[in-house]
Amino acid sequence: MGGIIGGLLGSNGGFILVPLLLEIGVTPQVESATTTFVMMFSSSLSVVEFFFAQAVSYPL
């Protein structure tokens, strides 16, 4: 289940979410904003995870 949710929220989730949202009648503008937010949310969580794991090199 975790893999399925992670796949839907990852960068390749757009291949699943875009056709699904368009099929249920969501306008393209709303669909684009929704998938962008989901990908931004997923990326932000990865940054937080690396921060708490102390795997971030601050000079970079």
Beta strands, then each sheet from edge to edge (+ up, - down):
end
